[in-house]
Amino acid sequence: MILDFDRHDGFWMVTNMGVFCNSMDYACRNVSNTPSRAVVDSDNKARLIMAHQDPVYHNWIDTQGYETGFLCYRNVLSRKFPRSVQPS
């Protein structure tokens, strides 16, 4: 799944969660992303890719092999929201 949105000021966080809203292994795996870690592409968009295996893309979110769960988006100090979600 690809989530993309315009870079904006403020704080946002995208987190992969289990079916019971449990957190994934954030200590050892890339299961979330924030502005401080995300790479913004040349078109000023933050693109995050959630996939079972590393697609060798800088903003990868690991599913840890889970097929169901939640992707939580938190947004503080901004009224901008992700523009598009494209399931793959």
Beta strands, then each sheet from edge to edge (+ up, - down):
strand 1: 2-6
strand 2: 11-17
strand 3: 32-33
strand 4: 45-51
strand 5: 60-62
strand 6: 70-76
strand 7: 84-86
sheet 1: 5+ 4+ 1- 7+
sheet 2: 3+ 2- 6+
end
